[in-house]
Amino acid sequence: MAEAILQHALRDNSEISVSSAGVGALVGYPADEHAVTLMKERGLDISGHEARQITPDLINENDLILVLESGHKRVIDANEPSARGKVYRLGEWQDQDIPDPFRKPREAFEEALVLIDQGCKSWTEKIESH
């Protein structure tokens, strides 16, 4: 969901690309149906999404890595020292983690989406101001 929202928010900036990868992603799996439905309700199509795992190459190729939870940041920092200084929480500016709604009911996805929206808005403002 965060990938689609951030991509949409930054769509006018051709120098920025947004992609998604997970710390514990089930590689090749589609987005959860709740996520697909919520994004569709916003006019964003994530039905073609396939999960992939974050790799050292992805870390090195990107200038900024946004994660949902502090634990994700710790895992990336511990496994790939070159990531230090470019991994932040999506909710960094609100000083909050965003609970992963995976395998939870729609309400958990709705709650996560509120926090994802806040984080994406803050990061979009920061990115566009640079």
Residue pairs with C-beta under 8 A, 6 or more apart in sequence:
1 31
1 35
1 38
1 39
1 46
1 109
1 112
1 113
1 116
2 20
2 66
2 68
2 90
2 116
2 119
2 120
3 18
3 19
3 20
3 46
3 49
4 39
4 44
4 45
4 46
5 44
5 116
5 117
5 120
6 18
6 66
6 120
6 123
6 124
7 18
8 44
9 120
9 121
9 124
10 16
10 18
10 124
10 127
10 128
13 127
13 128
16 127
19 58
20 49
20 51
20 52
21 52
21 53
21 54
21 55
21 58
22 51
22 52
22 53
22 54
23 53
23 54
23 67
23 72
23 75
23 76
25 51
25 52
25 53
25 54
26 51
27 50
27 51
27 52
27 53
28 50
28 51
28 52
29 50
29 51
30 36
30 47
30 49
30 50
30 51
31 39
31 46
31 47
31 49
31 51
32 101
32 102
32 103
32 109
34 101
34 105
34 106
34 109
35 46
35 101
35 109
36 46
36 47
37 106
38 106
38 109
38 110
38 113
39 45
39 46
40 47
54 65
54 76
56 80
56 82
59 65
59 76
59 80
59 82
59 83
60 82
62 86
63 86
64 86
64 88
64 127
65 76
65 83
65 86
65 87
65 88
66 87
66 88
66 89
66 90
66 119
66 123
67 73
67 76
67 87
67 88
67 89
67 90
68 89
68 90
68 91
68 97
68 98
68 99
68 100
68 112
69 89
69 97
69 98
69 99
69 100
70 89
70 97
71 97
73 87
73 88
73 89
76 83
76 87
77 83
77 84
77 87
89 96
89 97
89 98
89 119
90 98
90 115
90 116
90 119
90 120
90 123
91 97
91 98
91 115
91 118
91 119
92 119
92 122
92 123
93 119
93 122
93 123
93 126
94 115
94 118
94 119
94 122
96 115
98 112
98 115
98 116
98 119
99 108
99 111
99 112
100 112
101 108
101 109
101 111
101 112
